[in-house]
Amino acid sequence: MSQNLGLRLCLVVLLCLSGCNAFNGGSTETASITPAGVPTDDPNATRGLAPGLTNHGVVDSIALGDAHEAVLSNTSFTIHGKTTVKYSNGTLRRQGERTARVVNPRDRRYINVSIYTQNKIRSDQKSTNNSFWSNGERVLVALSSSQTNSTTYQHFESRDPQYPILKYHPQKERYYTLFQAVDTKVINHTTNNGTTLYRLTSTEIADSAQLIEYSMNVKIAQNPRNLTFHAVIDSRGVVHEYRLAYTATLTETNPSTSVRVVSTTRYTKMGSTTVDRPSWYAKANNTTPEPPTTYS
């Protein structure tokens, strides 16, 4: 099972980077918001706009995260995520992309994860593309690697196999950390189909350690700076999208090197997402089921 152990470690690293990752890269669809000023001299400026959110920004990240998960746990949704880490000269160090389609009950899902990393030994690149499908009773897996130029398949007669990414949605705990790490403020709002959307922004880091923990390995980076952050949150507490970017110092290199970290997440098709069988369903379903996973 050494290949499976390596994949699990790779996925854990992706979870630290993502943020399924999320994402303004590629074909990001930004929510349409018509600016409407949020007056700072309003005598009701501390009134709750959404769970954990006031005109001053996010004041209770736990309440917001809980509300976000409570809404999405009762509907279907698609999440798009992307995280990139680039050196100051623009060279890509690492990139992770994640797309997940989840249907209530949340055991029905189809997740695709792509990881690109720079090979430090041979100074080239390697990439993996892994897909996970579940109907709530079994999980099928397709694992592709650029190094072997091949795809292998796995079959689990269980809704809870060894892959931690299958438990990664809709990630309320990550919003606990994110909104403790940045000091946000509300800059405008609009109403769309009866739902009020608030746009938040930030250039202030509230907790450097939390910020690094959220998006990178705390052992290899420090001194986050030059932060830009934007988010869209609705009146129920759902974080529709966000974009987080900052510069940090990578300490595992000699000498230390600056990197730019960009992490985005976007939720779409809430209430209308479907999960169909993937094109590789038969190949994975015909493999011998993997033995049950035990956890110590």
Secondary structure, DSSP 8 states (H G I E B T S, - for coil): -HHHHHHHHHHHHHHHH----B-SSSS---------B--TT-TTTTSEEETTEETTEES-HHHHHHHHHHHHTTS-EEEEEEEEEEETTS-EEEEEEEEEEEETTTTEEEEEEEEEEEETTTTEEEEEEEEEEEESS-EEEEEEETTTTEEEEEEESSSS-S-GGGG-SS-HHHHHHHHHHEEEEEEEEEEETTEEEEEEEEEEES-HHHHHHHHS-TTTEEEEEEEEEEEEEETT--EEEEEEEEEEEESSSSS-EEEEEEEEEEEE-TTT------TTHHHHHTS---------
